[in-house]
């Protein structure tokens, strides 16, 4: 496919995903590129807000991490904290929590796997607003395929990235392990948001994250 055909496909699919998100009390947006994704994200994050995030590569890839860290925001960078747990706990009272999703379905269900579980717990409850940056590469037909993507694509890459000794780090595929290093401790399926206006998903016409 040419880039034009990919763009048309992603635009059409994004409309379906956004419609699904809306029926689940979440708000979806579509950005044609990283620059538009950055603009949309900043519109959702007022200056002066307390902002924190999980380890989302997608947030960094669109340039949002650098803008928030150097701008007029109370940005909590957990990498600057010696006590990581203390930094993670601050997320639960933040104005905005930034994340991506390991996978999502075409009808708007979010699937996330976590090791320490600070990310999935913050998505589920705590921060006043959750803003997700999601490349179209993470959209899957249904929940089963979304879980497979999270376990067989995102988890092995992250295990390798963190230098963990798990079967998937060595083979590239999920072994349904109970290794002490496993990062598949909690699986969160977000099928509906009880709180209107809390979860915002920016779909980006790009391949972002893992």
trRosetta pair geometry for C-beta under 8 A, 3 or more apart (Angstrom, degrees):
i j d omega theta_ij theta_ji phi_ij phi_ji
1 5 4.1 -126 -168 90 100 127
1 6 5.2 124 119 -55 126 80
1 9 7.2 -18 -168 -9 160 139
2 5 4.8 98 52 7 73 101
2 6 7.1 -134 98 -4 40 87
3 6 5.5 -53 -148 36 35 113
3 7 6.2 40 152 -23 66 104
4 7 5.6 -52 -150 33 31 114
4 8 6.5 30 153 -17 64 105
5 8 5.7 -51 -147 36 33 111
5 9 6.3 34 153 -19 65 106
6 9 5.7 -56 -148 38 31 112
6 10 6.1 27 156 -17 66 109
6 205 7.7 124 129 -171 94 100
7 10 5.9 -58 -145 39 27 107
7 11 6.2 29 156 -21 64 107
7 32 7.1 28 -145 -148 110 93
7 205 6.0 37 -122 -164 72 144
8 11 5.8 -53 -145 35 29 112
8 12 6.4 26 157 -16 63 107
9 12 6.0 -61 -152 38 29 108
9 13 6.2 21 156 -13 66 111
10 13 5.7 -56 -139 43 31 107
10 14 5.9 38 158 -27 66 108
10 30 7.9 151 140 -157 91 119
10 136 4.7 -46 -134 -115 113 170
10 203 7.9 -178 176 148 98 115
10 205 4.7 123 114 -119 153 89
11 14 5.7 -52 -144 33 26 114
11 15 6.9 33 154 -24 59 100
11 30 6.7 101 -127 164 61 152
11 32 7.9 5 -82 -100 102 85
11 205 7.4 -2 -58 -88 71 126
12 15 6.0 -51 -160 24 32 113
12 16 7.2 27 147 -13 61 103
13 16 5.6 -56 -159 35 40 112
13 17 6.3 38 147 -18 71 106
13 106 6.8 -85 -163 -131 93 100
13 136 6.9 101 85 -154 129 117
13 139 6.3 129 150 115 129 159
14 17 5.5 -54 -145 39 36 112
14 18 6.0 37 157 -20 69 106
14 28 7.6 -178 -180 155 81 125
14 30 4.1 85 154 -103 148 128
14 136 6.9 -70 -69 -103 98 113
14 203 4.8 175 -129 100 109 150
14 205 7.8 -63 -46 -71 142 85
15 18 5.9 -54 -143 38 27 110
15 19 6.4 32 154 -21 61 106
15 30 7.5 -33 -60 -39 56 149
16 19 5.8 -54 -151 34 29 113
16 20 6.5 30 151 -18 63 106
16 106 5.6 -8 120 176 123 94
16 107 7.4 -62 156 -87 92 52
17 20 5.6 -57 -154 36 33 113
17 21 6.4 35 150 -21 67 103
17 28 6.1 178 117 -152 85 160
17 104 7.1 76 -148 118 121 122
17 106 5.9 -97 -81 -156 79 45
17 107 7.5 -125 -118 -86 49 11
17 108 5.9 136 -169 -74 60 71
17 139 6.0 -81 -81 -124 141 131
17 201 7.9 -103 145 110 112 136
17 203 6.2 105 88 -71 142 152
18 21 5.5 -48 -146 34 34 114
18 22 6.4 39 153 -23 64 103
18 28 3.4 -153 -121 90 74 132
18 29 7.3 106 -111 -52 122 14
18 30 6.6 -77 -50 -38 134 101
18 108 7.7 102 -112 -87 7 113
18 203 7.2 -107 -60 5 93 134
19 22 5.7 -52 -152 32 31 114
19 23 6.8 28 152 -17 63 103
19 28 8.0 -62 -9 44 28 140
19 108 7.6 -131 84 -42 47 127
20 23 5.9 -56 -152 34 34 108
20 24 6.6 17 153 -7 65 112
20 28 7.9 55 62 -25 69 150
20 105 7.3 -114 151 99 161 89
20 106 6.7 130 -22 129 156 48
20 107 3.7 176 -124 -173 138 45
20 108 2.9 -173 120 -14 99 109
20 109 7.6 -72 155 -20 127 61
21 24 5.8 -73 -153 46 33 104
21 26 4.3 -83 -174 86 90 100
21 27 6.6 48 135 163 121 2
21 28 3.9 120 49 -37 150 114
21 108 4.0 -169 -62 -134 52 125
21 201 5.8 -134 -118 37 152 129
22 25 7.9 53 -176 -67 32 17
22 26 7.2 -100 -73 69 26 56
22 27 7.1 50 -92 -109 70 46
22 28 6.7 -88 -41 17 79 101
22 108 7.7 -123 17 -98 48 161
23 107 7.8 -38 54 178 129 91
23 108 6.8 149 50 45 89 153
24 108 5.0 -175 10 122 132 128
24 109 7.3 162 -86 -82 163 58
24 191 6.3 -128 -136 160 128 46
24 192 4.7 -131 -160 -106 83 58
24 193 6.4 84 140 7 82 78
25 192 5.9 56 30 -169 110 77
25 193 4.5 -138 98 64 101 83
25 194 7.2 73 98 -82 156 6
25 195 7.6 137 145 69 126 26
25 196 5.4 -94 -165 -94 101 69
25 199 8.0 79 111 42 73 106
26 108 6.6 171 56 -178 122 118
26 190 7.9 78 -59 138 145 118
26 193 5.0 108 -68 0 84 130
26 198 7.9 -64 -111 69 72 72
26 199 4.3 -41 -125 88 103 109
26 200 7.3 -179 -176 -86 82 27
26 201 6.2 42 151 -6 123 109
27 197 7.0 29 -21 -115 129 43
27 199 7.1 164 26 94 71 57
27 200 4.9 -21 72 -112 103 74
27 201 7.1 170 88 24 50 70
28 108 7.2 -104 -51 -115 135 109
28 200 7.8 165 -86 -162 27 55
28 201 4.9 -22 -108 70 74 99
28 202 7.9 155 -160 -89 54 27
28 203 6.4 20 -171 -12 102 109
29 40 5.2 168 135 -172 155 148
29 200 7.1 18 -4 -180 110 96
29 201 7.2 178 25 92 71 51
29 202 4.8 -20 68 -114 109 69
29 203 6.7 -175 86 25 51 73
30 202 7.9 161 -90 -164 16 58
30 203 5.0 -23 -107 71 66 105
30 205 7.4 55 180 -41 90 93
31 34 7.5 82 131 -98 131 13
31 36 3.9 173 -156 100 95 102
31 37 3.8 172 80 -67 169 71
31 39 7.9 151 -123 48 122 89
31 40 5.7 -129 -74 4 117 137
31 202 5.8 26 -13 177 118 103
31 203 6.9 176 22 86 73 50
31 204 4.9 -17 66 -110 108 69
31 205 6.6 -136 98 7 59 82
32 36 5.3 64 40 19 74 153
32 205 5.1 -12 -154 23 37 137
33 36 5.4 97 54 12 68 99
33 37 7.1 -123 105 -6 38 93
33 204 7.4 27 180 -165 12 92
33 205 6.3 -42 -69 64 44 102
33 206 6.7 77 -141 -47 48 118
34 37 5.4 -55 -148 36 35 116
34 38 6.4 39 153 -23 67 102
34 61 6.8 -109 -125 132 130 81
34 62 4.4 -164 -161 -124 90 76
34 63 6.9 99 155 3 114 100
34 204 6.5 46 -90 -163 53 135
34 206 6.1 10 -56 -15 86 162
35 38 5.8 -50 -152 31 31 113
35 39 6.7 31 150 -17 62 104
35 62 7.9 -169 -62 -163 23 88
36 39 5.6 -51 -149 35 36 113
36 40 6.3 36 153 -19 67 105
37 40 5.8 -55 -147 37 30 110
37 41 6.3 32 154 -21 64 107
37 62 4.7 -89 95 -136 120 148
37 64 8.0 -82 124 -46 93 117
37 133 6.1 84 173 -140 126 104
37 202 5.3 124 -145 145 86 131
37 204 4.5 -5 -76 -98 142 115
37 206 7.9 -86 -20 21 144 124
38 41 5.8 -55 -148 35 29 112
38 42 6.4 25 157 -17 64 107
38 62 4.9 -174 -64 153 86 104
38 63 5.3 -7 -99 66 140 104
38 64 5.7 -164 -123 -69 80 81
38 67 7.0 116 -165 -10 113 152
39 42 6.0 -59 -149 37 29 108
39 43 6.6 33 152 -23 63 105
40 43 5.7 -54 -155 30 33 115
40 44 6.9 24 151 -14 63 107
40 202 5.2 147 100 -121 132 131
41 44 5.9 -66 -160 37 35 108
41 45 6.4 8 153 -2 71 115
41 62 7.2 117 -2 106 144 142
41 64 5.2 -37 105 -108 157 134
41 98 8.0 46 -161 -120 126 113
41 131 5.9 111 -141 163 86 140
41 133 6.6 -14 -81 -78 134 108
41 202 6.0 -80 -68 -14 85 161
42 45 5.8 -69 -138 48 36 99
42 64 7.5 -159 -57 -124 81 92
42 67 6.8 -62 -86 130 119 149
44 96 7.4 126 127 -123 92 135
44 129 7.1 -169 165 158 102 143
44 131 5.3 140 107 -101 140 132
44 200 5.6 -149 -138 82 154 167
45 49 5.5 -124 -172 44 77 149
45 51 6.2 28 -152 -88 128 136
45 68 7.2 -41 137 -101 157 113
45 73 7.1 4 153 -110 118 135
45 95 8.0 116 -143 110 75 113
45 96 5.2 -27 -115 -41 96 174
45 131 6.8 -70 -57 -14 103 160
46 49 5.1 116 68 -42 73 111
46 95 7.8 -77 49 151 95 149
47 71 7.1 -107 -120 149 93 111
47 72 4.4 22 -162 94 111 112
47 73 6.4 -109 -142 -72 53 72
48 72 6.4 -17 -54 141 59 96
48 73 6.9 -81 -20 -112 9 47
48 74 7.0 22 -176 -11 40 95
49 73 5.8 -19 61 -139 73 93
49 74 6.8 -132 108 37 33 86
49 95 4.1 -120 -161 79 96 146
49 96 5.4 40 151 1 138 114
50 73 7.8 146 -102 177 20 79
50 74 4.3 -33 -100 83 66 119
50 76 6.9 33 -176 -22 86 108
50 90 8.0 -115 169 163 124 103
50 93 7.7 -4 100 112 147 75
50 94 4.8 -135 115 -141 99 71
50 95 4.8 122 51 4 73 95
50 96 7.4 166 88 27 50 72
51 68 5.6 -89 89 -165 148 136
51 73 5.3 -11 16 170 123 128
51 74 6.8 140 17 77 69 60
51 75 5.1 -23 69 -108 99 69
51 76 7.0 -169 88 18 45 78
51 94 6.3 96 -117 -176 19 124
51 95 6.6 -48 -69 64 61 93
51 96 4.6 -13 -111 70 84 104
51 97 7.8 171 -156 -85 59 26
51 98 6.6 39 -179 -22 102 108
52 75 7.3 139 -84 -164 51 54
52 76 4.0 -23 -89 62 105 111
52 78 7.1 74 -160 -41 111 96
52 87 7.6 170 -143 170 137 82
52 90 6.2 132 -52 102 157 99
52 91 4.6 -118 86 -101 139 81
52 94 4.9 -129 17 -83 101 159
52 96 7.8 158 28 90 51 62
52 97 6.0 -19 73 -115 78 68
52 98 7.2 -152 106 22 32 85
52 127 7.7 -142 51 -94 95 132
53 56 5.8 -91 175 26 117 107
53 59 5.7 -86 -153 37 155 176
53 65 7.5 -91 32 -102 159 92
53 97 6.6 139 -99 -170 44 58
53 98 3.7 -30 -100 66 107 99
53 99 6.5 175 -153 -67 79 53
54 97 7.7 48 -23 176 83 100
54 98 7.5 -140 22 92 66 64
54 99 5.1 42 21 -109 115 90
54 118 6.8 161 -109 98 94 93
54 119 3.6 42 -105 -104 146 111
54 122 7.1 -176 -56 50 102 135
55 119 7.2 -76 17 -68 77 136
55 158 7.9 109 100 -139 137 119
56 59 4.3 78 97 -4 112 107
56 60 7.3 168 106 -4 68 82
56 98 6.2 -122 39 132 140 89
56 99 5.1 165 -56 -152 137 37
56 100 4.3 143 -141 -7 113 91
56 133 6.7 120 157 48 137 102
56 209 6.7 -46 -166 -100 72 131
57 60 5.6 -60 -160 41 45 110
57 61 5.9 46 146 -29 76 108
57 100 7.2 -34 49 -4 62 146
57 208 7.2 179 103 170 90 79
57 209 4.5 145 67 -110 102 72
57 210 6.6 71 29 -10 140 89
58 61 5.4 -53 -141 33 34 115
58 62 6.7 21 165 -11 66 102
58 100 4.1 99 26 -80 133 134
58 133 4.2 -173 129 100 114 106
58 134 6.8 24 -178 -86 170 27
58 135 6.2 -146 -116 -24 122 93
58 204 7.6 169 -165 24 116 141
58 208 4.1 73 -118 149 96 123
58 209 4.1 -42 -49 -42 95 114
59 62 6.9 -65 -155 37 24 97
59 64 5.0 -84 -171 68 73 119
59 65 5.3 95 129 -52 95 93
59 98 4.9 82 -108 151 144 128
59 99 7.6 -40 -45 -98 123 7
59 100 6.9 -137 -30 -44 82 93
59 133 5.4 149 -78 25 58 137
60 63 7.8 43 179 -72 36 19
60 64 7.4 -95 -78 52 21 76
60 65 4.5 -7 -98 1 66 139
60 66 7.8 81 -142 -23 67 84
61 133 7.9 179 56 129 95 139
61 208 5.2 -180 75 -140 150 98
61 209 7.0 -132 1 -49 140 65
62 133 5.9 -134 5 -158 138 148
62 204 6.9 -131 -81 -103 128 157
62 208 7.3 -8 -44 -120 94 142
63 66 5.7 -55 -166 42 66 110
63 67 6.0 65 140 -24 85 106
64 67 5.7 -59 -147 38 35 111
64 68 6.1 27 161 -15 70 110
64 98 6.9 -180 122 -143 136 150
64 133 6.8 -166 6 -54 148 150
65 68 6.3 -66 -151 39 24 104
65 69 6.2 18 158 -18 64 114
66 69 5.8 -58 -140 38 29 109
66 70 6.2 1 169 3 66 114
67 70 6.6 -76 -146 49 22 91
67 71 5.4 16 164 -23 65 127
68 71 5.8 -59 -123 38 23 109
68 73 4.9 -49 -160 58 76 153
68 75 4.6 127 144 -94 97 137
68 98 7.9 -140 -16 -32 167 151
69 73 7.9 -50 -66 65 17 112
69 75 5.2 -121 -96 93 49 157
69 77 6.3 43 -113 -62 111 129
71 75 7.9 87 56 -29 78 128
76 87 6.2 165 166 -158 111 87
76 90 5.3 -163 -143 106 164 138
76 91 7.3 -147 81 -74 143 67
76 94 6.9 -112 17 -96 132 125
77 80 4.6 64 91 2 102 111
77 81 7.7 171 98 -14 58 86
77 87 8.0 -46 104 -154 30 136
78 81 5.4 -54 -157 28 51 116
78 84 5.9 62 175 -142 109 74
78 87 3.7 137 -123 133 83 143
78 88 6.4 47 -118 -60 139 65
80 87 7.9 139 63 -102 67 142
81 84 6.0 139 95 -90 107 40
81 86 6.1 -147 -180 74 139 99
81 87 3.8 180 31 -52 159 125
83 86 3.9 43 112 11 117 118
83 87 6.8 154 96 -15 67 83
84 87 5.6 -56 -153 37 38 112
84 88 6.3 38 151 -21 70 105
85 88 5.6 -54 -148 36 34 112
85 89 6.4 36 154 -23 66 104
86 89 5.8 -53 -149 32 31 112
86 90 7.0 40 151 -28 60 99
87 90 5.8 -48 -160 21 35 116
87 91 7.8 49 144 -31 58 91
88 91 5.9 -37 -173 4 44 117
88 116 7.3 -105 -116 139 159 135
88 118 4.1 -78 -159 -130 125 148
89 92 6.2 -40 -172 12 50 111
90 93 6.7 -74 -167 46 47 92
90 94 6.6 69 140 -57 74 97
91 94 5.3 -38 -152 -5 41 125
91 97 5.6 68 -171 -107 101 114
91 118 6.7 101 35 173 148 104
91 122 4.7 -43 136 -106 127 139
91 126 6.5 54 119 128 78 141
91 127 6.1 -53 166 -58 73 111
92 121 7.8 -34 -88 125 105 105
92 122 6.4 -124 -84 -107 62 84
92 125 7.7 13 -141 115 96 73
92 126 3.4 -89 -143 -152 70 129
92 127 6.7 -114 -140 -47 24 63
93 126 7.0 -76 -49 -177 37 89
93 127 7.6 7 71 -96 4 54
94 97 5.6 116 76 -64 130 77
94 126 7.6 43 31 136 79 99
94 127 4.6 -18 68 -116 90 101
94 128 7.3 -126 103 15 52 81
95 127 7.1 18 101 -165 13 89
95 128 5.3 -29 -148 40 45 123
95 129 6.4 3 155 27 62 102
96 127 6.4 56 -164 178 10 126
96 128 7.2 -46 -64 64 45 88
96 129 4.8 -25 -105 76 70 103
96 130 7.6 148 -160 -95 59 22
96 131 5.9 2 -167 1 109 112
97 122 4.8 -171 -151 155 161 122
97 123 7.3 -141 107 -77 138 51
97 126 7.3 63 -39 92 145 104
97 127 3.7 -174 -19 0 111 169
97 129 7.2 177 23 91 68 51
97 130 5.0 -23 68 -109 98 72
97 131 7.4 167 80 25 46 67
98 130 8.0 159 -90 -159 20 57
98 131 5.5 -25 -108 71 67 93
98 132 7.8 145 -164 -92 51 35
98 133 7.3 10 -170 -6 96 103
99 112 7.9 -8 165 -110 136 148
99 119 6.1 126 -120 -162 125 102
99 122 7.5 161 -53 92 133 113
99 123 6.1 -53 28 -79 169 106
99 130 6.4 -17 23 -168 115 100
99 131 7.6 146 30 80 66 47
99 132 5.2 -31 81 -104 81 80
99 133 7.9 -179 95 23 34 70
100 132 5.8 104 -131 -164 29 85
100 133 5.4 -53 -93 70 85 69
100 134 5.6 136 -158 -88 82 64
100 135 7.8 3 -152 4 130 78
100 138 7.5 164 163 -39 109 168
100 208 7.1 -153 -124 118 143 112
100 209 5.0 -180 121 -59 174 166
101 104 5.1 52 106 -47 147 104
101 110 4.8 -107 -130 -153 144 100
101 111 6.8 94 172 56 107 48
101 112 5.6 -97 -146 -71 71 97
101 132 5.6 23 -29 -163 95 141
101 134 5.5 -2 30 -101 98 119
101 138 6.2 139 84 148 87 147
101 201 7.6 -11 -13 -126 130 115
102 111 5.9 -77 71 105 98 78
102 112 5.1 136 6 -118 103 51
102 113 5.5 15 -21 20 168 84
102 138 7.1 177 140 -149 25 121
102 146 7.9 110 99 174 85 83
102 149 6.9 160 144 109 86 91
102 150 3.8 68 128 -118 133 95
102 154 4.2 -113 -148 20 100 173
102 155 7.7 28 -146 -44 139 74
102 210 7.9 -25 -133 95 72 76
103 111 4.6 -16 71 64 91 113
103 138 5.3 -151 -116 -175 45 87
103 139 7.9 143 -165 -98 67 14
103 140 5.3 11 -177 -6 114 126
103 145 7.8 -150 175 117 143 66
103 146 3.8 167 124 -160 123 78
103 147 7.2 -139 64 -52 143 22
103 149 4.1 121 -90 79 140 123
103 150 4.8 -109 5 -51 116 88
103 153 7.9 103 -67 54 114 121
103 154 7.1 -133 -35 -17 91 133
104 108 7.0 -15 173 -148 114 23
104 109 6.3 172 -158 84 71 46
104 110 5.0 -26 -104 -105 101 54
104 111 6.4 -180 -87 16 43 78
104 134 6.5 2 8 -159 134 152
104 138 6.0 57 18 127 83 100
104 139 5.9 -33 75 -108 86 59
104 140 6.9 159 78 25 32 83
104 146 6.2 43 -111 -129 5 133
104 201 7.6 86 -94 -151 172 150
105 108 6.6 -36 76 35 86 25
105 109 4.3 24 24 44 119 93
105 111 7.5 82 -30 -19 84 109
105 139 7.5 58 180 -160 11 67
105 140 5.8 -52 -103 76 52 80
105 141 7.0 -14 -147 119 80 23
105 142 5.6 28 -131 -135 119 22
105 143 5.8 -36 -65 -63 135 55
105 145 7.9 112 -106 63 82 93
105 146 5.3 -78 -62 -42 77 139
106 139 6.1 78 -84 176 64 104
106 140 7.2 -113 -31 91 78 36
106 141 5.8 -9 -10 -135 121 36
106 142 7.5 -31 21 -63 96 47
109 143 5.9 -28 94 -85 149 93
109 146 7.0 -167 93 26 101 169
109 189 6.4 -2 176 -172 112 90
109 190 6.8 164 -164 80 60 55
109 191 5.0 -8 -121 -105 102 70
110 123 7.5 -132 117 176 144 141
110 132 7.5 -141 -119 -78 139 172
110 188 7.6 -9 110 113 95 94
110 189 7.3 156 82 -158 56 41
110 190 4.0 -1 56 52 107 109
110 199 8.0 -121 -14 -179 150 145
110 201 7.5 -158 -78 -88 120 136
111 143 6.8 138 -69 -146 130 70
111 146 4.2 136 11 140 146 116
111 147 5.7 -123 -164 -75 150 59
111 149 7.7 109 82 63 134 99
111 150 5.3 -120 127 -38 111 141
111 187 7.2 -13 -166 -172 85 93
111 188 7.4 160 -153 85 38 57
111 189 5.7 -5 -104 -106 73 71
111 190 7.9 -149 -65 23 32 74
112 119 6.7 -127 168 119 137 110
112 120 5.1 176 105 -98 120 95
112 123 6.4 101 30 23 160 164
112 150 7.0 -176 -126 -129 19 139
112 187 7.3 161 86 -155 46 49
112 188 4.7 -9 62 57 96 101
112 190 7.5 28 7 -9 107 106
113 120 7.7 -29 -157 -62 9 132
113 150 4.7 136 -10 161 116 119
113 151 6.5 118 -54 -77 160 65
113 154 6.8 147 44 92 114 124
113 155 5.8 -31 93 -74 147 109
113 183 7.0 90 133 125 103 82
113 184 5.1 -27 -173 -120 127 71
113 186 7.2 158 -153 84 49 51
113 187 5.3 -17 -99 -102 76 73
113 188 7.8 -171 -75 20 29 71
114 117 4.7 124 108 -96 122 44
114 118 7.2 -153 179 39 140 48
114 119 4.9 -171 -108 54 134 101
114 120 4.3 -144 4 -13 140 111
114 183 7.1 -74 -179 174 25 80
114 185 6.5 -56 97 55 61 91
114 186 5.0 -18 60 61 92 99
114 188 7.2 20 2 -4 113 109
115 182 6.8 176 -117 116 97 54
115 183 3.5 -59 -61 -135 115 68
115 184 7.4 -5 -82 -15 72 24
115 185 5.3 92 -139 3 38 113
116 119 7.6 88 71 0 91 83
116 185 7.7 107 -28 39 12 142
117 120 5.4 -56 -152 46 66 105
117 121 5.5 65 149 -24 85 106
117 185 6.0 -86 -51 90 106 120
117 186 4.5 70 -107 12 110 142
118 121 6.0 -61 -144 40 26 109
118 122 6.2 23 159 -18 63 111
119 122 6.0 -62 -150 37 27 107
119 123 6.5 28 154 -20 63 105
120 123 5.6 -50 -148 34 35 114
120 124 6.3 32 154 -18 65 108
120 186 5.2 -155 59 108 154 124
120 187 7.9 -161 -121 -162 158 10
120 188 3.9 170 -157 -20 115 136
121 124 5.7 -58 -148 39 32 110
121 125 6.8 -49 176 49 66 84
121 126 7.0 54 136 -13 81 134
121 186 7.9 21 -47 112 82 167
122 125 7.6 -101 -135 66 22 43
122 126 5.2 -70 -130 58 60 133
122 127 5.6 42 -173 -7 95 111
122 130 7.4 143 135 -101 84 112
123 130 5.7 85 -129 -133 61 155
123 188 6.2 129 76 121 128 158
123 190 6.4 -98 145 -60 118 141
123 199 7.7 53 -165 -108 80 117
124 188 6.1 -124 -57 -143 111 136
124 190 7.2 -150 -93 -91 69 104
127 130 5.9 112 83 -69 122 75
128 198 7.1 -132 162 -128 43 87
129 197 7.6 -55 -108 141 96 75
129 198 5.9 -152 -115 -153 49 51
129 199 7.9 171 -163 -77 56 28
129 200 6.9 7 -177 3 101 110
130 198 6.1 38 17 150 90 79
130 199 4.8 -10 66 -110 111 69
130 200 6.9 174 90 28 58 67
131 200 5.0 -12 -112 69 68 108
131 202 7.1 19 -177 -7 88 109
132 199 7.2 13 -6 -171 112 87
132 200 6.9 -179 24 92 73 54
132 201 4.7 -13 65 -113 114 68
132 202 6.7 -177 89 25 57 69
133 202 5.4 -17 -111 67 57 108
133 204 6.5 19 -175 -21 81 129
133 208 6.7 -81 135 131 98 158
133 209 8.0 139 101 -31 92 126
134 138 5.5 -101 -169 56 94 133
134 139 7.8 94 149 -55 118 83
134 201 5.8 -5 9 -170 132 95
134 202 6.7 155 25 78 76 52
134 203 5.5 -35 80 -103 99 56
134 204 6.6 165 81 12 42 85
134 208 7.2 169 -179 66 20 123
134 209 8.0 -55 -130 26 45 136
135 138 5.7 103 71 -5 74 98
135 203 7.9 75 -157 -161 10 58
135 204 5.3 -47 -101 68 52 101
135 206 5.3 -83 -128 90 101 68
135 207 5.2 82 172 -149 145 22
135 208 3.1 170 -48 28 119 84
135 209 6.0 -172 8 29 118 89
136 139 5.6 -32 -165 5 58 118
136 203 6.1 65 -78 -179 78 99
136 204 6.7 -129 -23 80 78 49
136 205 6.0 17 -14 -116 132 40
136 206 7.1 120 16 42 91 30
136 207 7.5 -67 58 -81 73 52
137 206 7.9 -52 -13 119 103 42
137 207 4.2 59 -36 -126 140 79
137 208 6.9 172 31 31 112 52
138 149 7.1 145 -148 140 63 147
138 208 7.8 -52 -18 66 114 80
138 209 7.1 5 -56 73 129 116
139 203 7.6 29 -57 -134 124 121
140 145 4.1 -167 176 108 122 104
140 146 4.2 -178 55 -73 138 69
140 148 7.9 156 -146 54 155 91
140 149 5.4 -150 -67 -11 139 140
141 145 5.2 56 45 34 85 149
142 145 5.4 89 55 18 70 99
142 146 6.9 -127 104 -8 34 95
143 146 5.4 -58 -144 38 32 114
143 147 6.2 32 159 -19 68 103
143 189 6.8 26 -142 -135 120 130
144 147 6.0 -55 -150 35 28 107
144 148 6.5 28 151 -17 62 107
145 148 5.4 -50 -146 38 36 115
145 149 6.3 41 153 -23 65 101
146 149 5.7 -50 -149 33 32 112
146 150 6.5 33 152 -19 64 104
147 150 5.6 -52 -148 35 34 112
147 151 6.2 18 158 -8 67 111
147 187 7.0 31 -130 -159 103 139
148 151 6.1 -65 -142 45 27 101
148 152 5.5 -11 173 13 68 122
149 152 6.6 -71 -122 53 19 86
149 153 4.9 -23 -168 23 64 124
149 154 6.7 59 140 -10 72 99
150 153 7.3 -29 -75 51 9 84
150 154 5.1 -31 -145 38 46 126
150 155 6.4 61 150 -29 60 99
150 187 7.4 118 110 -130 149 100
151 154 7.6 10 -31 52 14 86
151 155 5.3 -7 -145 11 36 137
151 168 8.0 -132 170 -98 68 152
151 174 4.1 6 153 -65 102 154
151 184 6.3 46 -120 -109 89 140
152 155 7.2 17 -38 43 15 102
152 156 6.7 5 -168 -7 34 119
152 168 7.8 -143 -123 -136 45 124
152 173 5.5 0 -139 -139 94 66
152 174 5.0 -86 -79 -6 70 102
153 156 7.0 -73 -153 37 10 99
153 157 6.6 -1 162 -8 53 116
153 210 6.6 -176 141 165 85 77
154 157 6.2 -71 -152 41 25 106
154 158 6.1 15 161 -12 67 114
154 209 7.8 7 -117 144 101 102
154 210 4.8 123 -123 117 64 92
155 158 5.9 -62 -143 42 27 106
155 159 6.1 30 159 -22 66 108
155 168 5.8 18 117 115 100 165
155 174 6.3 56 72 -86 137 100
155 183 5.9 178 -145 77 88 105
155 184 5.6 7 -126 -63 146 103
156 159 5.6 -54 -143 36 31 113
156 160 6.4 30 157 -16 65 105
156 168 3.9 -121 -95 160 86 106
156 169 6.4 178 -153 -79 69 37
156 171 7.6 -94 -126 78 132 63
156 172 5.0 94 169 -149 156 39
156 173 6.6 -5 -64 -51 147 17
156 174 7.1 -118 -48 -58 101 61
157 160 5.8 -56 -152 38 31 110
157 161 6.2 34 149 -24 65 108
157 210 4.3 -148 85 -157 144 141
158 161 5.2 -50 -141 35 36 116
158 162 6.2 20 162 -7 67 108
158 183 6.0 -104 105 88 120 165
158 210 6.2 170 -49 82 85 152
159 162 6.3 -64 -145 46 26 98
159 164 4.4 -86 -160 58 77 118
159 166 4.8 -75 -156 41 145 126
159 168 5.4 104 35 86 155 101
159 169 4.0 -118 127 -70 113 96
159 181 7.2 97 -144 135 103 111
159 183 5.8 -156 -78 10 86 123
160 163 7.5 31 -178 -73 32 33
160 164 7.7 -78 -56 39 21 79
160 169 5.0 156 -73 -141 65 81
161 210 7.9 -130 -26 -41 140 160
162 183 7.5 113 37 -63 147 140
164 169 5.5 -171 80 -56 76 148
164 181 4.1 159 -171 168 103 128
164 183 6.7 179 3 -32 174 108
165 169 6.6 -109 -126 54 20 144
165 179 6.9 -149 104 -179 72 136
165 181 5.1 130 55 2 65 157
166 169 4.7 104 56 -4 77 102
166 170 7.6 -158 92 0 47 85
166 175 7.9 -177 163 35 86 111
166 177 5.9 171 -161 61 92 152
166 179 4.7 176 -116 62 75 155
166 181 5.0 -133 -55 92 89 108
166 182 5.8 112 -113 -92 127 54
166 183 7.3 -95 -37 3 159 83
167 170 6.0 -70 -160 41 37 104
167 171 5.8 -8 162 13 77 116
167 174 8.0 75 90 -166 108 28
167 175 3.7 -16 94 13 150 144
167 177 5.0 158 14 -56 116 139
167 179 6.7 -177 -9 -38 81 136
168 171 6.2 -71 -125 57 32 85
168 172 6.7 31 -172 -154 66 4
168 173 6.1 -130 -124 81 80 22
168 174 5.4 -1 -87 -92 126 41
168 175 6.2 -151 -53 2 75 87
168 177 7.3 -137 -16 5 90 125
169 181 7.9 -30 -11 114 138 136
171 175 7.0 89 41 -50 140 111
174 177 7.8 -142 -171 -2 65 84
174 184 7.3 67 -134 -50 114 159
177 182 5.5 -168 92 -88 96 117
177 184 7.8 111 55 43 76 121
178 182 6.5 -64 -145 -24 24 147
179 182 4.7 133 62 -47 80 86
182 185 6.3 130 107 -59 100 75
184 187 7.1 10 -169 -61 82 94
190 193 7.1 24 179 -68 110 78
190 199 7.3 165 162 -119 146 168
193 196 7.3 131 106 -84 107 31
193 198 5.5 -163 178 58 133 109
193 199 4.7 -154 -83 15 151 121
195 198 4.1 57 96 -25 108 136
204 208 5.8 45 70 -14 133 137
